[in-house]
Amino acid sequence: MPHSRTPRLRNVVLCSATLLALCTGAHAEDSSSNVEKCSKKFGTLAVNESQTGYANLATYGLGSPAALLRLMIQQSGCFDVVERGVAMQNLQQERALASQDEMRHGSNIGKGQLQAADFVMTPNVQIGAKDTGGIGGALFGRLGVIGSLLGGIKFKEATTSLLVADVRSGIQIASAEGAASKTDFGLGGWAFGGGMGGALGGYTNTPEGKVIAASLLDNYNKIVISVRDQATLIKPISVSADVNATGSTQAGASQPAGQMLVAKIANIKAYEGPANNTKVLATLQKTDELVATGELKNGFIKVDAANFSGWVQRTLVMPIPTNAGPGGVVVIQQQQVMSSGVYGQFSGNFSGVDNGTFSVITYPNGMVSGSGVSQAVGAFNVTGRIDGSGTLILTAGGNAGGATYQGRIDPNTGNITGVWTMVGGQGGGSFTGRRQG
């Protein structure tokens, strides 16, 4: 009898060891990764960190899955990955040291070097109900210690979703869902390789992490399959949205009938119809006065002048200031400040809760127009007023909201100084600049 039990025990041990290897992925490094591949790269991609954290994953000793996704993305060859996660704080620290001249000469770290993201990926992870039995108890309850090692999966399944959006247009270009359950555990697997297990925060060395990793892999592979045969992923516009907009009532601020207008710049064309491919009726100068009829269409405003009635592009005309003389020129102020550096082209920088640059033109009729670039939200437009003493009141507007600027141009030096505040009181900062030329 003792001799007859020895082979049986040996078989049980061998069988148990085999099952343990399969279920724990002990030989994962011997298999190749099954991440779907692209034959070309579509641009740069940032993996978005959850704004609310990952409390549901922390229960199982897991952190953000962003590092895992970045590894999948790199191995697929579909995108270059830009860092926008926790490591971004370290990048900013290094750049702050460089801006304070703490780096060695020639380190070549400065503004305008960070690569912009073309696309943003937003992950979501949902965990199914708890399973008190666990995979060890359900499948290997009679294997004693080996069974307990295989146990411990505290949920039945994990489902994930990935959304990829075009940064510039905000249009979603791909989305997919993935799923994995405890019955899938260890049957698919993925070769992380290179000793990356510890760096991936439990997603390669815990049962729960591996289930979620399997779901994310399934999820990402569906994204790759849906995009890799496309010529381009760039979505600058929504064709259907443009069709709807064209057929709908045009939005925009009303134009008071009878308001006096003047051209912002010289040589503006006045057209027979509300389009620049219609007959040109006149070429306007900055001294030509116009009267608005109140009609707006396709971004054009209908006006009456001394010798014609036609349409001009609305963005190229502006109301005549109440203290202006004929032609919109502020006669009282013009001779006083034209030679002192108040009017002309100016550029500078702003800092505070946001940083960036701006460039504006101040006109003799008291109007100001220009543009800027924010490090946080990109390009924005600037409009406003300036008085004879050089006092500025400006408004900036862009994708993320607006801000107000209050400052002054020194008539003697042409220097600009002032402060700015986000609309809604969400912070602000200061700005400086000077006249160009």
PyMOL commands that set and color helices and strands:
alter all, ss='L'
color gray80, all
select helices_A, chain A and resi 2-24+28-30+55-58+66-76+87-99+134-139+145-150+182-184+198-200+207-227+239-247+314-316+326-328+331-337
alter helices_A, ss='H'
color red, helices_A
select strands_A, chain A and resi 44-47+80-81+119-127+157-166+172-181+260-263+268-271+280-284+289-297+300-304+309-313+317-319+344-352+356-362+367-374+378-386+391-398+401-409+415-422+428-435
alter strands_A, ss='S'
color yellow, strands_A
deselect
rebuild
show_as cartoon
